[in-house]
Amino acid sequence: MNIIILQHINIEDPGYIKDLMLVDNINLTTIELDEGEKIPSDLSKFDGMFCMGGPMDTYMEKEYPWLVDEKKKIKEFVVDLKKPYLGFCLGCQLLGEVVGGKVVKSKPPEIGIMDINFSKEKENDILFSSFPEKIKSLQWHSYEVEGLDDNKDVTVLASSPVTKYQIFKYQNHAYGIQFHIEIKDTTVNEWGCVPEYKKALEDQLGEGALDKFDQAAKDNMQSMNDYSRILYSKFKAIIPLK
């Protein structure tokens, strides 16, 4: 199995899910876009795509010109090739934009360990049918997807009081996940070293919030890891056997 991973900053990789993929000896191709690496022109050789988070936003094409090609490649993979896709945070927003939505500022930003509420549509979903009606997960975003209500190919699977599109799917193979279920014990402290992330955290939760946030994440880590394991096992199942 060949998986391509699109990363926008080195410290945001698939986290716990990456660990699971490595145990399974899955062939991973990581493209570090912020370091100038290019997405391969031939995407047909990949069985699935992960698109991770990052400190930039989808509209910043002048500052990050590689976003233009990334959006084209995601569209090719998801819309044209119809291959399995998982997008987290920025990766969720890129998917939303690619399938016709828009990305807007969240009011307010969501940062912290917060509730995710599933819709009744998740009961028949391939990836999330075995999830409970509500889970807690890590949020760290200031933008979100909207404008997909009239797209018949899009299904909302989970929301929060602030963000409607916490989880959505395009048809039955591409998923946007606005929160971070993939994190590990080291994640919060690593991300807290990124100036943009630290500022967003302190603007929302006050100075010195990192330690409390880190502890809250650790308190919920076992359940997030358990959900990541379910998500990963189900995602593997939607990849066609060769």
MOUR-V707480 format. One record per pair of residues at least 24 apart in sequence whose ideal C-beta (glycine too) atoms are under 6 Angstrom apart, sorted by the first residue. I is the first residue (numbers start at 1). J is the second residue. Records with the same first field share a line. If there is no record, write none. Layout:
BEGIN
I=J  J
END
This chain:
BEGIN
1=26  47
2=27  46  47
3=28  48
4=29  46  49
5=30  50
6=31  51
7=32  52
8=33  34  54
9=34  54
11=190
12=52  53
14=50  182
15=182  183  184
16=182  184  225  228
17=182  228  232
20=232
33=66
39=73
43=76  77
47=239
48=84  239
49=77  85
50=86
51=87  91
52=88  91
53=88  89  90
54=90
55=194  196
57=143
58=93  94  97  103
71=98
74=98
78=174
82=173
84=173  238  239
85=174
86=175
87=176
88=177
89=141
92=176  177  178
93=145
95=176
96=145  176
99=170
100=151
101=145  147  148
102=147
103=143  145
104=146
105=143
106=142  144  162
109=142  204
110=139  141  162
111=139  140  201  204
113=138  216  220
114=139
116=158  160  166
117=159
118=158
119=156  157
121=155  157
122=157
125=157
126=238
127=234
128=157
136=220
137=179  181  224
138=180  183  217
139=179
142=200
181=224  227  228
182=228
188=213  214  217
189=214
END
